[in-house]
Amino acid sequence: MADYEIENKTTAEAFEQIDDLFEAIRALIKMPELKFLPEITEDRWGKKRIDFESDDLTESDYLISLAWKRFRISTFNSNSCIDRKTEKPRYWLTVHYTYEHHDGGRNGAEIGYAEFQDGKWSFWSEIERNKDR
């Protein structure tokens, strides 16, 4: 089986268990009711990717709505690969918040990193990942 086929299979398995990742994100941000809309997309080389976006938090949090026109939790970077150390397929993605200002501009920042390997998701907040740096 070619690497892309193995990696696309891993992406599909990760997508099937995406709710486990969403639970970890909800726990981190202390928003147990937050809903996410996940989808699998395909890049120009035929490699499958997982994208998701949460509900707009400006609709449920007045303070956030005062600061931003739109505020969501979403993926920013993601990819599947064969892990060089273990030689096993894995899927990784970064979790960001993205926002849009009332007068136009957009920005965001990373809040966490997730990996799917050996049939399960692992998630680290950005603080956890950088505590020893």
Rosetta constraint file for C-alpha pairs under 8 A:
AtomPair CA 1 CA 5 HARMONIC 6.28 0.50
AtomPair CA 1 CA 6 HARMONIC 6.56 0.50
AtomPair CA 2 CA 6 HARMONIC 6.39 0.50
AtomPair CA 3 CA 7 HARMONIC 5.94 0.50
AtomPair CA 3 CA 81 HARMONIC 7.95 0.50
AtomPair CA 3 CA 82 HARMONIC 7.56 0.50
AtomPair CA 4 CA 8 HARMONIC 5.84 0.50
AtomPair CA 4 CA 47 HARMONIC 6.49 0.50
AtomPair CA 5 CA 9 HARMONIC 6.13 0.50
AtomPair CA 6 CA 10 HARMONIC 6.29 0.50
AtomPair CA 6 CA 89 HARMONIC 7.00 0.50
AtomPair CA 7 CA 11 HARMONIC 6.19 0.50
AtomPair CA 7 CA 47 HARMONIC 7.85 0.50
AtomPair CA 7 CA 80 HARMONIC 5.43 0.50
AtomPair CA 7 CA 81 HARMONIC 6.00 0.50
AtomPair CA 7 CA 82 HARMONIC 7.34 0.50
AtomPair CA 7 CA 89 HARMONIC 6.16 0.50
AtomPair CA 7 CA 90 HARMONIC 7.32 0.50
AtomPair CA 7 CA 91 HARMONIC 7.71 0.50
AtomPair CA 8 CA 12 HARMONIC 6.23 0.50
AtomPair CA 8 CA 47 HARMONIC 6.41 0.50
AtomPair CA 8 CA 48 HARMONIC 5.60 0.50
AtomPair CA 8 CA 80 HARMONIC 7.41 0.50
AtomPair CA 9 CA 13 HARMONIC 6.28 0.50
AtomPair CA 10 CA 14 HARMONIC 6.10 0.50
AtomPair CA 10 CA 80 HARMONIC 7.36 0.50
AtomPair CA 10 CA 89 HARMONIC 6.55 0.50
AtomPair CA 10 CA 90 HARMONIC 6.52 0.50
AtomPair CA 10 CA 91 HARMONIC 6.72 0.50
AtomPair CA 11 CA 15 HARMONIC 6.12 0.50
AtomPair CA 11 CA 48 HARMONIC 6.62 0.50
AtomPair CA 11 CA 49 HARMONIC 6.69 0.50
AtomPair CA 11 CA 50 HARMONIC 7.15 0.50
AtomPair CA 11 CA 80 HARMONIC 6.67 0.50
AtomPair CA 11 CA 91 HARMONIC 6.24 0.50
AtomPair CA 12 CA 16 HARMONIC 6.31 0.50
AtomPair CA 13 CA 17 HARMONIC 6.67 0.50
AtomPair CA 13 CA 119 HARMONIC 7.30 0.50
AtomPair CA 14 CA 18 HARMONIC 6.03 0.50
AtomPair CA 14 CA 91 HARMONIC 7.20 0.50
AtomPair CA 14 CA 116 HARMONIC 6.02 0.50
AtomPair CA 14 CA 119 HARMONIC 7.41 0.50
AtomPair CA 14 CA 120 HARMONIC 7.57 0.50
AtomPair CA 14 CA 121 HARMONIC 7.50 0.50
AtomPair CA 15 CA 40 HARMONIC 7.61 0.50
AtomPair CA 15 CA 50 HARMONIC 6.85 0.50
AtomPair CA 17 CA 21 HARMONIC 7.54 0.50
AtomPair CA 17 CA 120 HARMONIC 7.58 0.50
AtomPair CA 17 CA 121 HARMONIC 7.79 0.50
AtomPair CA 18 CA 22 HARMONIC 6.43 0.50
AtomPair CA 18 CA 121 HARMONIC 7.93 0.50
AtomPair CA 19 CA 23 HARMONIC 6.18 0.50
AtomPair CA 20 CA 24 HARMONIC 6.60 0.50
AtomPair CA 20 CA 121 HARMONIC 6.78 0.50
AtomPair CA 21 CA 25 HARMONIC 6.37 0.50
AtomPair CA 21 CA 114 HARMONIC 7.67 0.50
AtomPair CA 21 CA 121 HARMONIC 6.12 0.50
AtomPair CA 21 CA 122 HARMONIC 7.51 0.50
AtomPair CA 21 CA 123 HARMONIC 7.05 0.50
AtomPair CA 22 CA 26 HARMONIC 6.07 0.50
AtomPair CA 22 CA 36 HARMONIC 7.41 0.50
AtomPair CA 23 CA 27 HARMONIC 6.15 0.50
AtomPair CA 23 CA 32 HARMONIC 7.62 0.50
AtomPair CA 24 CA 28 HARMONIC 6.25 0.50
AtomPair CA 24 CA 123 HARMONIC 6.79 0.50
AtomPair CA 25 CA 29 HARMONIC 6.33 0.50
AtomPair CA 25 CA 123 HARMONIC 7.98 0.50
AtomPair CA 26 CA 30 HARMONIC 5.69 0.50
AtomPair CA 26 CA 31 HARMONIC 5.07 0.50
AtomPair CA 26 CA 32 HARMONIC 5.20 0.50
AtomPair CA 26 CA 33 HARMONIC 7.65 0.50
AtomPair CA 26 CA 34 HARMONIC 6.70 0.50
AtomPair CA 27 CA 31 HARMONIC 6.67 0.50
AtomPair CA 27 CA 32 HARMONIC 6.58 0.50
AtomPair CA 28 CA 125 HARMONIC 7.43 0.50
AtomPair CA 34 CA 54 HARMONIC 6.93 0.50
AtomPair CA 34 CA 55 HARMONIC 6.76 0.50
AtomPair CA 35 CA 54 HARMONIC 5.62 0.50
AtomPair CA 35 CA 55 HARMONIC 5.74 0.50
AtomPair CA 36 CA 52 HARMONIC 6.45 0.50
AtomPair CA 36 CA 53 HARMONIC 5.55 0.50
AtomPair CA 36 CA 54 HARMONIC 4.11 0.50
AtomPair CA 36 CA 55 HARMONIC 6.23 0.50
AtomPair CA 37 CA 52 HARMONIC 5.37 0.50
AtomPair CA 37 CA 53 HARMONIC 5.46 0.50
AtomPair CA 37 CA 54 HARMONIC 6.13 0.50
AtomPair CA 37 CA 55 HARMONIC 7.82 0.50
AtomPair CA 38 CA 50 HARMONIC 7.04 0.50
AtomPair CA 38 CA 51 HARMONIC 5.74 0.50
AtomPair CA 38 CA 52 HARMONIC 4.09 0.50
AtomPair CA 38 CA 53 HARMONIC 6.67 0.50
AtomPair CA 39 CA 50 HARMONIC 5.91 0.50
AtomPair CA 39 CA 51 HARMONIC 5.44 0.50
AtomPair CA 39 CA 52 HARMONIC 6.15 0.50
AtomPair CA 40 CA 48 HARMONIC 6.43 0.50
AtomPair CA 40 CA 49 HARMONIC 5.49 0.50
AtomPair CA 40 CA 50 HARMONIC 4.69 0.50
AtomPair CA 40 CA 51 HARMONIC 6.21 0.50
AtomPair CA 41 CA 48 HARMONIC 5.69 0.50
AtomPair CA 41 CA 49 HARMONIC 5.23 0.50
AtomPair CA 41 CA 50 HARMONIC 6.34 0.50
AtomPair CA 41 CA 51 HARMONIC 7.02 0.50
AtomPair CA 42 CA 46 HARMONIC 5.55 0.50
AtomPair CA 42 CA 47 HARMONIC 5.45 0.50
AtomPair CA 42 CA 48 HARMONIC 4.42 0.50
AtomPair CA 42 CA 49 HARMONIC 5.89 0.50
AtomPair CA 43 CA 47 HARMONIC 5.44 0.50
AtomPair CA 43 CA 48 HARMONIC 6.48 0.50
AtomPair CA 43 CA 49 HARMONIC 7.33 0.50
AtomPair CA 49 CA 78 HARMONIC 6.64 0.50
AtomPair CA 49 CA 79 HARMONIC 6.35 0.50
AtomPair CA 49 CA 80 HARMONIC 7.63 0.50
AtomPair CA 50 CA 78 HARMONIC 7.10 0.50
AtomPair CA 51 CA 74 HARMONIC 7.39 0.50
AtomPair CA 51 CA 75 HARMONIC 5.70 0.50
AtomPair CA 52 CA 74 HARMONIC 5.39 0.50
AtomPair CA 52 CA 75 HARMONIC 5.82 0.50
AtomPair CA 53 CA 72 HARMONIC 6.52 0.50
AtomPair CA 53 CA 73 HARMONIC 5.74 0.50
AtomPair CA 53 CA 74 HARMONIC 4.29 0.50
AtomPair CA 53 CA 75 HARMONIC 6.92 0.50
AtomPair CA 54 CA 72 HARMONIC 5.44 0.50
AtomPair CA 54 CA 73 HARMONIC 5.17 0.50
AtomPair CA 54 CA 74 HARMONIC 6.28 0.50
AtomPair CA 55 CA 72 HARMONIC 6.32 0.50
AtomPair CA 55 CA 73 HARMONIC 7.87 0.50
AtomPair CA 56 CA 60 HARMONIC 7.77 0.50
AtomPair CA 56 CA 70 HARMONIC 6.17 0.50
AtomPair CA 56 CA 71 HARMONIC 5.48 0.50
AtomPair CA 56 CA 72 HARMONIC 5.12 0.50
AtomPair CA 57 CA 61 HARMONIC 6.02 0.50
AtomPair CA 57 CA 64 HARMONIC 7.00 0.50
AtomPair CA 57 CA 65 HARMONIC 7.68 0.50
AtomPair CA 57 CA 70 HARMONIC 7.24 0.50
AtomPair CA 57 CA 71 HARMONIC 5.42 0.50
AtomPair CA 57 CA 72 HARMONIC 6.00 0.50
AtomPair CA 58 CA 62 HARMONIC 6.52 0.50
AtomPair CA 58 CA 63 HARMONIC 7.93 0.50
AtomPair CA 58 CA 64 HARMONIC 5.37 0.50
AtomPair CA 58 CA 65 HARMONIC 4.30 0.50
AtomPair CA 58 CA 68 HARMONIC 7.21 0.50
AtomPair CA 58 CA 69 HARMONIC 6.94 0.50
AtomPair CA 58 CA 70 HARMONIC 5.94 0.50
AtomPair CA 58 CA 71 HARMONIC 6.02 0.50
AtomPair CA 59 CA 65 HARMONIC 7.06 0.50
AtomPair CA 61 CA 65 HARMONIC 6.33 0.50
AtomPair CA 62 CA 66 HARMONIC 6.30 0.50
AtomPair CA 63 CA 67 HARMONIC 6.63 0.50
AtomPair CA 64 CA 68 HARMONIC 6.00 0.50
AtomPair CA 64 CA 71 HARMONIC 7.51 0.50
AtomPair CA 65 CA 69 HARMONIC 6.08 0.50
AtomPair CA 65 CA 70 HARMONIC 7.35 0.50
AtomPair CA 67 CA 101 HARMONIC 7.36 0.50
AtomPair CA 67 CA 102 HARMONIC 7.79 0.50
AtomPair CA 68 CA 99 HARMONIC 6.50 0.50
AtomPair CA 68 CA 100 HARMONIC 5.83 0.50
AtomPair CA 68 CA 101 HARMONIC 4.85 0.50
AtomPair CA 68 CA 102 HARMONIC 5.76 0.50
AtomPair CA 69 CA 99 HARMONIC 7.39 0.50
AtomPair CA 69 CA 100 HARMONIC 5.50 0.50
AtomPair CA 69 CA 101 HARMONIC 5.39 0.50
AtomPair CA 69 CA 102 HARMONIC 4.77 0.50
AtomPair CA 70 CA 99 HARMONIC 5.33 0.50
AtomPair CA 70 CA 100 HARMONIC 5.08 0.50
AtomPair CA 70 CA 101 HARMONIC 7.23 0.50
AtomPair CA 71 CA 97 HARMONIC 6.99 0.50
AtomPair CA 71 CA 98 HARMONIC 5.72 0.50
AtomPair CA 71 CA 99 HARMONIC 4.31 0.50
AtomPair CA 71 CA 100 HARMONIC 6.63 0.50
AtomPair CA 72 CA 97 HARMONIC 5.58 0.50
AtomPair CA 72 CA 98 HARMONIC 5.43 0.50
AtomPair CA 72 CA 99 HARMONIC 6.48 0.50
AtomPair CA 73 CA 95 HARMONIC 7.01 0.50
AtomPair CA 73 CA 96 HARMONIC 5.67 0.50
AtomPair CA 73 CA 97 HARMONIC 4.37 0.50
AtomPair CA 73 CA 98 HARMONIC 6.32 0.50
AtomPair CA 74 CA 95 HARMONIC 5.76 0.50
AtomPair CA 74 CA 96 HARMONIC 5.36 0.50
AtomPair CA 74 CA 97 HARMONIC 6.10 0.50
AtomPair CA 74 CA 98 HARMONIC 7.09 0.50
AtomPair CA 75 CA 93 HARMONIC 6.69 0.50
AtomPair CA 75 CA 94 HARMONIC 5.74 0.50
AtomPair CA 75 CA 95 HARMONIC 4.83 0.50
AtomPair CA 75 CA 96 HARMONIC 5.89 0.50
AtomPair CA 76 CA 93 HARMONIC 7.33 0.50
AtomPair CA 76 CA 94 HARMONIC 5.75 0.50
AtomPair CA 76 CA 95 HARMONIC 6.33 0.50
AtomPair CA 76 CA 96 HARMONIC 6.19 0.50
AtomPair CA 77 CA 93 HARMONIC 5.54 0.50
AtomPair CA 77 CA 94 HARMONIC 5.43 0.50
AtomPair CA 77 CA 95 HARMONIC 7.99 0.50
AtomPair CA 78 CA 91 HARMONIC 7.51 0.50
AtomPair CA 78 CA 92 HARMONIC 5.56 0.50
AtomPair CA 78 CA 93 HARMONIC 4.01 0.50
AtomPair CA 78 CA 94 HARMONIC 6.43 0.50
AtomPair CA 79 CA 91 HARMONIC 5.87 0.50
AtomPair CA 79 CA 92 HARMONIC 5.66 0.50
AtomPair CA 79 CA 93 HARMONIC 6.54 0.50
AtomPair CA 80 CA 89 HARMONIC 7.22 0.50
AtomPair CA 80 CA 90 HARMONIC 5.73 0.50
AtomPair CA 80 CA 91 HARMONIC 4.22 0.50
AtomPair CA 80 CA 92 HARMONIC 6.32 0.50
AtomPair CA 81 CA 89 HARMONIC 5.71 0.50
AtomPair CA 81 CA 90 HARMONIC 5.66 0.50
AtomPair CA 81 CA 91 HARMONIC 6.43 0.50
AtomPair CA 82 CA 87 HARMONIC 5.70 0.50
AtomPair CA 82 CA 88 HARMONIC 5.44 0.50
AtomPair CA 82 CA 89 HARMONIC 4.29 0.50
AtomPair CA 82 CA 90 HARMONIC 6.15 0.50
AtomPair CA 83 CA 87 HARMONIC 4.95 0.50
AtomPair CA 83 CA 88 HARMONIC 5.41 0.50
AtomPair CA 83 CA 89 HARMONIC 5.91 0.50
AtomPair CA 83 CA 90 HARMONIC 6.45 0.50
AtomPair CA 84 CA 88 HARMONIC 7.82 0.50
AtomPair CA 88 CA 117 HARMONIC 7.75 0.50
AtomPair CA 89 CA 117 HARMONIC 6.78 0.50
AtomPair CA 90 CA 115 HARMONIC 6.85 0.50
AtomPair CA 90 CA 116 HARMONIC 5.55 0.50
AtomPair CA 90 CA 117 HARMONIC 4.73 0.50
AtomPair CA 90 CA 118 HARMONIC 7.73 0.50
AtomPair CA 91 CA 115 HARMONIC 5.53 0.50
AtomPair CA 91 CA 116 HARMONIC 4.98 0.50
AtomPair CA 91 CA 117 HARMONIC 6.69 0.50
AtomPair CA 92 CA 113 HARMONIC 7.46 0.50
AtomPair CA 92 CA 114 HARMONIC 5.56 0.50
AtomPair CA 92 CA 115 HARMONIC 4.25 0.50
AtomPair CA 92 CA 116 HARMONIC 6.26 0.50
AtomPair CA 93 CA 113 HARMONIC 5.97 0.50
AtomPair CA 93 CA 114 HARMONIC 5.39 0.50
AtomPair CA 93 CA 115 HARMONIC 6.56 0.50
AtomPair CA 94 CA 110 HARMONIC 6.74 0.50
AtomPair CA 94 CA 111 HARMONIC 7.81 0.50
AtomPair CA 94 CA 112 HARMONIC 5.90 0.50
AtomPair CA 94 CA 113 HARMONIC 4.50 0.50
AtomPair CA 94 CA 114 HARMONIC 6.27 0.50
AtomPair CA 95 CA 110 HARMONIC 5.80 0.50
AtomPair CA 95 CA 111 HARMONIC 5.74 0.50
AtomPair CA 95 CA 112 HARMONIC 4.94 0.50
AtomPair CA 95 CA 113 HARMONIC 5.86 0.50
AtomPair CA 95 CA 114 HARMONIC 7.52 0.50
AtomPair CA 96 CA 108 HARMONIC 6.58 0.50
AtomPair CA 96 CA 109 HARMONIC 5.36 0.50
AtomPair CA 96 CA 110 HARMONIC 4.18 0.50
AtomPair CA 96 CA 111 HARMONIC 5.27 0.50
AtomPair CA 96 CA 112 HARMONIC 6.88 0.50
AtomPair CA 97 CA 108 HARMONIC 5.32 0.50
AtomPair CA 97 CA 109 HARMONIC 5.70 0.50
AtomPair CA 97 CA 110 HARMONIC 6.55 0.50
AtomPair CA 97 CA 111 HARMONIC 6.89 0.50
AtomPair CA 98 CA 106 HARMONIC 7.37 0.50
AtomPair CA 98 CA 107 HARMONIC 5.80 0.50
AtomPair CA 98 CA 108 HARMONIC 4.11 0.50
AtomPair CA 98 CA 109 HARMONIC 6.80 0.50
AtomPair CA 99 CA 106 HARMONIC 5.69 0.50
AtomPair CA 99 CA 107 HARMONIC 5.62 0.50
AtomPair CA 99 CA 108 HARMONIC 5.88 0.50
AtomPair CA 100 CA 104 HARMONIC 6.43 0.50
AtomPair CA 100 CA 105 HARMONIC 5.81 0.50
AtomPair CA 100 CA 106 HARMONIC 4.34 0.50
AtomPair CA 100 CA 107 HARMONIC 6.62 0.50
AtomPair CA 101 CA 105 HARMONIC 5.39 0.50
AtomPair CA 101 CA 106 HARMONIC 6.16 0.50
AtomPair CA 110 CA 126 HARMONIC 6.79 0.50
AtomPair CA 111 CA 125 HARMONIC 5.80 0.50
AtomPair CA 111 CA 126 HARMONIC 4.96 0.50
AtomPair CA 111 CA 127 HARMONIC 7.86 0.50
AtomPair CA 112 CA 123 HARMONIC 7.03 0.50
AtomPair CA 112 CA 124 HARMONIC 5.53 0.50
AtomPair CA 112 CA 125 HARMONIC 4.10 0.50
AtomPair CA 112 CA 126 HARMONIC 4.57 0.50
AtomPair CA 112 CA 127 HARMONIC 8.00 0.50
AtomPair CA 112 CA 129 HARMONIC 7.97 0.50
AtomPair CA 113 CA 123 HARMONIC 5.79 0.50
AtomPair CA 113 CA 124 HARMONIC 5.39 0.50
AtomPair CA 113 CA 125 HARMONIC 6.42 0.50
AtomPair CA 113 CA 126 HARMONIC 6.89 0.50
AtomPair CA 113 CA 129 HARMONIC 7.99 0.50
AtomPair CA 114 CA 121 HARMONIC 6.78 0.50
AtomPair CA 114 CA 122 HARMONIC 5.53 0.50
AtomPair CA 114 CA 123 HARMONIC 4.35 0.50
AtomPair CA 114 CA 124 HARMONIC 6.40 0.50
AtomPair CA 115 CA 121 HARMONIC 5.60 0.50
AtomPair CA 115 CA 122 HARMONIC 5.30 0.50
AtomPair CA 115 CA 123 HARMONIC 6.62 0.50
AtomPair CA 116 CA 120 HARMONIC 5.40 0.50
AtomPair CA 116 CA 121 HARMONIC 4.35 0.50
AtomPair CA 116 CA 122 HARMONIC 6.36 0.50
AtomPair CA 117 CA 121 HARMONIC 6.69 0.50
AtomPair CA 124 CA 128 HARMONIC 5.91 0.50
AtomPair CA 124 CA 129 HARMONIC 6.21 0.50
AtomPair CA 125 CA 129 HARMONIC 6.34 0.50
AtomPair CA 126 CA 130 HARMONIC 6.23 0.50
AtomPair CA 127 CA 131 HARMONIC 5.88 0.50
